Amino acid sequence: MAPAGFDLSVYDYFGVLAAGGRVVFQDVAGASDPQAWCQTLIQHRGDDLEQRAGAGQGAGRSLRRCAGAGPRCGLGVDERGLDSHRPACRIRECLPAVEVVSLGGATEGSIWSICHPIERVDPSWSSIPYGKPLANQRFHVAERLAGPMPEWVTGELYIAGLRRGPGVSGRCRERPRQRFIVDPRSGERLYKTGDLGRYLDDGVIEILGPRGQTR
């Protein structure tokens, strides 16, 4: 559920087609209507719906109607917003049999770089955990690239791996260009996200928000 100019649409369109799937487009009139989404899922026996976390707000009872969708229906939720646990709770409440997965990352890291299956929502969470890196991607939690941070200690998030973008075009502003850096210890090319995070006890990463906007 993303407009063509938004980076999420890359997987919505090309990822599904590359895997041999079929893409169903929601009409413009129903683009912001959860009831319309559910009707479309049921009509076309959809297996997957991807949307921003905020789009789940207000869905309420409409989500229950999605129970008639495809037998393996899954919901991917963009959790780059921190206030993400409430829509996730609503989805789990209304659709207990549906697989819900939090997805995160940056456009510069091939859009999706990290995920977290939401099997339960702990009421003590302030947000859904960011998760663990996807295949061929790595995350570093470090402060000024001085080495990995211990568990529960805040550092900046860096994306590495085969799916990290090589850089930006010559027409882009200088600031985005400066985020593609080289790790002085390993020589590895990294993307500096500008977000802060920390490792939890189980190795899952918790995102805390952009640098300068966290307490």
N, C-alpha and C positions, 0 to 999 in steps of 0.2 A: 504494500500500500504506500507507494512513493511516486511523486511526479517524476517525469523523465529527466529533469534537470538535477535531481537529488541523487547523491552517490548510491543510496540504497537500491536504486532501480537497476544498477548493473547486475546484481545477483538475481533480482526479481525477473529480469528479462533474459539475459544471456546465460546465467548459471543454470536455470531450469532447462532452457533449450539445449545447452551443451550436454546435459545429462539425459536428453531424450524425452523430456517432459513437455507439458503443454501449459502455456501461459494464458490466464483468464484476466481480462481487463475489466475493472469496475467502471461503470458509466460515471460521468462527471457529476450527475445529480446525486448519486449515492456515495460519493467519495468520502464524505464526512459522517455518514450514517451507519452506525454499527449494525442496525437491523438489515440494511442493504448488504453489508459484507456477509452476514450470516446467510442470507437468502442466496447470495451468489455461491457461497461454499456448498450449500446443500444442493442447489440446482446442478452444479458442475462436479459434485463429489470431490471437492478440493482436498488435497493432501497437505498443503502448506499455506500458511498466511504469515507474512512478515510485516511488522508495523512498528512505529515508534512507541515507546512506553507510554507517553502522554496520550496517545490515541486510544488507549484502553480505558481512560478515565470516562466515566459516564456510560459505559457500555451496559452495565447492570444486567437486567434480565435478558436483554437481547442476546447475550453470549450463550445462554442456555439453548437457543435454537440451533446453534452450530453443532449440536450433538448428532445431527443428521448428515454431517459432512463425511468425507472419505474415512475408511476404517483406520488409516494411519495418520489422520490429520494432526499436524504439528503447528505450533505457533512460535515464530521467531520474533523476539522483542528487542528492539534497539535500546539498550540500557545506558547510552551515553549520558542521559540525564540522571542525576543522583536520586531524585524523588521517584524511585521506580518500584518500590515494594508494594505500594497500594494497588496499582493496576495488576501487578503480578498476583497479589492476594485475591483480587476479584476474579481473575482468570482461573486460578486454581479452585476457587469456590464453585464457580459456575460450570467448569469443564474439568472435573477431576481425572478423566481418562485421557485428556489431550496432553501430548508432550510439549512442554513449554521450555524454551531455551533462551537465555539472555545472550545477546551478541554485542560485541563492542570492538573498538579499534579506531582507525583513522583512514581517511581516503588514501593517504600516503603509504599505508600498509596494506593495500589491496582491500580497503574498506573494513572487512572483518578480520580481526587478528586474534580475538580471544573470545571464549564462550563459557557459559556456566549453566548446566541443566538445572532448572528450578523445580526440584522434586518436592520441596517444602519451603515455606517462608517463615523464618524465625522472627517472632514478634520483636526481638531485641535488635534486629538489624535496622540501621538507618538507611540502608539501600541494599539492593541485590548485589552480591559479590560480583566483581568483574570477571573472575574465573581463571582459567588456565589457557595458555596459547594454543592456537590451532596448529595443525600439521605444517611443517616447514616455516614456522614463525617462532620467535622467541621474544620474551619481555624481560627487561632489566629494571630492577628497582634500585636506583643509585642516587647519590648526592654528589653532583659535580664530577661524575664518573670516577669517584675514588674507590670504587669497589661495591659489591652487592650489600644491601642493607639487611640487617638481621630481621627476624620476624617482629612484627608490630612497630617497627621503626619506619617513619615516613621518609620517602625519597621520591625522586622524579621518575616517571615512566618513560622508558625508551623501547622502541620496536626494532627488532632485528630479524634476520632470516631471509629466505629466498623470495618472499612475497613483499618485502619492503621495496618501495619505489626507488628508482635510481636518482631522482632529483626532481627539479622543476624546470619548466621551459624558461627561455631567456626573457620572456615578457612578464614573468611573475615578479612580485615585489621582493625586495632583498630579505625581508624578515622570514618568509617561508623557506628561502634558500638556505638561511643560516641554521635551520632546524635539521638539515641533513649533515651529520657530523661523523667523525671517525673516532672510535674508542682509542685513546692513546696507549692503553695497556695491551690490547689485542690486535689493533689495526682494523677491526671490524667496522663496517659502515652501519650507522644507527639513524633512526629518526627520533628526534627529541619531541615528545608529544606536548610538553608544557603542563601536563597533568601530574598531580601528586597521588601516590598510592603507597600501599604497604603489603607485605606478605602476612597472611594469617597462619595459624598453626599447621594447617594441612597443605600449605604451599599455594593455596588459592590467593589471588591478588584482590585487594579491596581498593577501589578508586575513591579518592577523597575530593577530587575537584581540581580545577585549574590553579596553578601557582598564583598566589596573591589573592585568592578568593576562598581560602580555607582557614579555619580557626585552629 
